[in-house]
């Protein structure tokens, strides 16, 4: 499975009460639910999955659980980022050994590496494995902006094939496509409808955790000229939810939304705190308008 397309959910990590352990049963149920709702791909251990707040053993446990539970029904890309290149390589090899279909890698997020350092970082990862690499550009949190020119340079490496473009600048879709051609496939991180209409072939979706079927439909409708206006209407329908779970509290907000629809995945791990009451009230209103609130959970 190396021809990735569509709306892939970047998954939350369910924890047991108190956050002491990964809730494996909840994770298995979550995978099955996502797939039954039509999601064409899953990405555990991304930012939404709190990859910086888990142990090494839990990393393996999460990756192995998602891969086994998916059972080849949809592609699974494992997040394998680390500040140290050798660790990112080790995590990527580990993911490949567990049966992952690809890896998603945010750049080193503290050291502010140069373009040459970034290129070597990704090249070494790509050359260490035989599964595709999705580069993840998220300058808002990673403190690094991967320019279209640098992405085009990375595209010359054989299996650096995808980018999750989360700069928030939709013109990047056009620039990357113009510079890299068909050597690099763009997945939107923000502004999915606009990005898909500009040529993005996928969407890495946070709101897909909560409304997986609508997330999958958004890409499918947006990618076709004859249904583009229908897709725009759907986009406007779910945009309040996208906005409600964006920003610094996105992990807490996403997990709270899941609890409110009756799909509890526990609280986030520290330093993240449960969502403040005012935010919960606003989120409840958004979900109510989408008719997805669970009366008992709410």
C-alpha positions, 0 to 999 in steps of 0.5 A: 500500500504505497499509493496513499490518497484520501482523508487519513485520520491522525489518531488520538491515543486512548489512555486508561483512567488517570492516563497511566496506560494505553487503553488497548481495547479502546484503541482496537475499537477505535480502529475498527470504528474508523475503518467501518466509517470509511476512513481510507488511512490511519496515522497513529503517533502523530502530534494528536496522538501525543507521541512526545508523551509516551514510553518506548514500550508504549510506542511499540504497543500503539503501533503494533495494535493499530497495524494488527487491528487494521489487518491490511484493510487500510494503510497505516502510517506511523509517526516516527519523529525525533529530534535526533536523526538516529532515533528517528531512523530507529523508530522508522525501522521499528515501524517497518518491522511491525508492518507499517505501510509508511512513516510520517516524520515532523522535522527536528523541533527544537534545534532549528536545523538548516536546510542542508541538515534537514535534507540529510536528516530526511534522506538518512531516514528514507534510505534506512527503510523501504516504505514511503516517507511522509514529510510533515511541515508544521512550522507553527509548532515545530519551529521549522518551515520546510520551504517548497524548494526544500521539499522539491529537493527531498522529492529527488530521494526515492521514497520521500513521496508525500508531504503533510503541508500544515503551514496554513498557506494554501499556495504551498500546494501549487508551489510544491506541485510546480517544483516537484511534479508527480514526485511529491504528493501533497496532503493538506494539514489545514484548509482541506477543501481549498488545498484539494481543489488546488491539487492536494491528493489527501488530507491528514484530518484531526476532526476525522477522529470525531466525524470519520465518515464526514472527513472521508466524504469531504475529500471524496467530494472535494476531489471531483469537479462535479461535486466540488460545490457540495463539498464546499457546503460540507466543509462549511458545515464542519468548519466550526468543529475544525476551529473548535479543536484547533489551536494550542488545546487541540489534543484536549479538545479532540478528546473532549469531543470524543467523550461528548459523542460517547467515544471516550479515549481518556484525558491527555497526559501532562503537561496537557490539562483537561479542557476548561469548562468554557471551552467544553460548553462551546464545543458542546454547542458545536457538536449539538448543531452537528447532531452528534452529541451523546445524551448520556455522555454530554 
